[in-house]
Amino acid sequence: MDIVMIKQEGCNPCTMFEPTAKKIAEEHSLGFRTVMDTELPENVKLPYFPFFFLYDNGEIKDQWGGTSDRKMVSVIKRNV
């Protein structure tokens, strides 16, 4: 499983939360990568940043947004 973090240029919450998100992913033996919002297709509009997708074998298992480490751990535990 992998966590993909979608971030936006100049997004301070994205910059501040990225190390935490990466650490949580590592603690749960998950892959982690980031993607800039400018790399997304134009028809994909996310409600806020950072936004996360939990992938398993190329399939989206869950998605969420924000900078809550508790939320991130909850989503991981629910899906692993």
C-alpha positions in Angstrom: 0.0 0.0 0.0 1.1 3.6 -0.7 0.0 7.0 0.5 0.1 9.8 -2.0 0.1 13.3 -0.7 -1.2 16.0 -3.1 0.2 19.4 -2.2 0.0 22.9 -3.6 2.8 25.4 -4.2 3.1 27.8 -1.3 0.8 25.7 1.0 2.3 26.2 4.5 0.2 23.4 6.0 1.5 21.0 3.2 5.1 21.9 4.0 4.7 21.6 7.7 2.7 18.3 7.7 4.7 16.4 5.0 7.5 15.1 7.4 4.8 13.9 9.8 2.8 12.2 7.0 6.0 10.5 5.8 6.9 9.3 9.3 3.4 7.8 9.8 3.6 6.0 6.5 7.0 4.6 7.4 5.8 3.5 10.9 3.0 1.5 9.1 5.3 0.1 6.4 3.6 2.0 3.7 5.1 3.7 0.7 4.9 7.5 0.6 5.2 10.0 -2.3 4.1 13.5 -3.0 2.5 15.0 -6.1 2.0 18.7 -6.9 -1.5 19.7 -7.7 -0.3 21.1 -11.0 0.6 17.5 -12.1 -3.1 16.4 -11.8 -5.4 16.3 -14.7 -7.4 19.6 -15.1 -10.7 17.9 -14.4 -9.5 16.8 -10.9 -10.4 19.5 -8.3 -9.6 18.8 -4.7 -11.5 20.6 -1.9 -8.3 21.5 0.1 -4.7 20.8 0.6 -2.9 18.7 1.6 -5.1 15.8 0.3 -4.2 12.2 0.6 -5.0 9.0 -1.3 -4.4 5.5 0.0 -3.6 3.1 -2.9 -3.4 -0.6 -2.9 -2.2 -2.2 -6.2 -3.2 0.9 -8.2 -6.7 1.1 -6.6 -7.8 3.9 -4.4 -8.8 2.4 -1.0 -9.5 5.7 0.8 -9.0 9.4 0.6 -8.9 12.3 3.0 -7.6 15.8 3.5 -6.1 18.0 6.2 -3.3 17.9 8.7 -4.6 15.6 11.4 -2.2 12.8 12.3 -5.0 11.1 14.2 -7.2 11.1 11.1 -4.3 9.6 9.0 -3.6 6.8 11.5 -7.4 6.1 11.7 -7.7 5.7 7.9 -4.6 3.5 7.8 -5.8 1.2 10.6 -9.3 1.0 8.9 -7.7 -0.2 5.6 -4.7 -2.3 6.6 
